Amino acid sequence: MSETFDAKAHVIHMQTLNQLTIEDDWRSEVEAHIAATKKAADLLLSFPLDDAEEAASVFVP
């Protein structure tokens, strides 16, 4: 994942890509959620996994 991440730009890109409109009242909530999800993904991907069995258990629903 990229070192620099701009949640606002990502939301605008996803709106354009999916032809969606996010209500202004919800925009800050969506941007905060996207930023938090990005942080969680970065944290998860930062853990070293020693083998495929260990990696598989991380992604089980």
C-alpha positions as CSV (number, residue, x, y, z in Angstrom):
1,M,0.0,0.0,0.0
2,S,1.1,3.5,-0.6
3,E,2.9,5.5,2.0
4,T,0.7,8.5,1.4
5,F,-3.1,8.1,1.5
6,D,-5.7,10.8,1.2
7,A,-9.1,9.6,2.3
8,K,-10.8,12.7,0.7
9,A,-9.3,12.0,-2.7
10,H,-10.2,8.3,-2.3
11,V,-13.8,9.1,-1.6
12,I,-14.0,11.4,-4.6
13,H,-12.4,8.8,-6.8
14,M,-14.8,6.1,-5.6
15,Q,-17.8,8.4,-6.2
16,T,-16.6,9.0,-9.8
17,L,-15.8,5.4,-10.4
18,N,-19.0,4.1,-9.1
19,Q,-21.2,7.0,-10.2
20,L,-22.3,7.7,-6.6
21,T,-23.0,10.8,-4.7
22,I,-22.3,11.0,-1.0
23,E,-24.4,13.5,0.9
24,D,-22.4,16.3,2.4
25,D,-23.7,15.4,5.9
26,W,-22.1,12.0,5.6
27,R,-18.9,12.9,3.8
28,S,-16.8,13.4,6.9
29,E,-18.1,10.1,8.3
30,V,-17.2,8.2,5.1
31,E,-13.7,9.8,5.0
32,A,-13.1,8.9,8.6
33,H,-14.2,5.3,8.0
34,I,-12.0,4.9,4.9
35,A,-9.0,6.3,6.8
36,A,-9.6,4.0,9.8
37,T,-10.0,1.0,7.4
38,K,-6.7,1.9,5.7
39,K,-4.9,2.1,9.1
40,A,-6.3,-1.3,10.1
41,A,-5.2,-2.8,6.8
42,D,-1.7,-1.4,7.2
43,L,-1.5,-2.7,10.8
44,L,-2.7,-6.2,9.7
45,L,-0.3,-6.3,6.8
46,S,2.6,-5.2,9.0
47,F,2.6,-8.4,11.1
48,P,5.1,-11.0,9.9
49,L,3.4,-14.3,9.2
50,D,5.7,-17.3,9.4
51,D,3.8,-19.8,7.3
52,A,0.6,-20.2,5.2
53,E,-1.3,-21.8,8.1
54,E,-0.7,-18.8,10.3
55,A,-1.6,-16.4,7.4
56,A,-4.8,-18.3,6.6
57,S,-6.1,-18.0,10.2
58,V,-5.8,-14.2,10.1
59,F,-8.2,-14.0,7.1
60,V,-10.9,-16.5,8.3
61,P,-14.3,-14.7,8.5
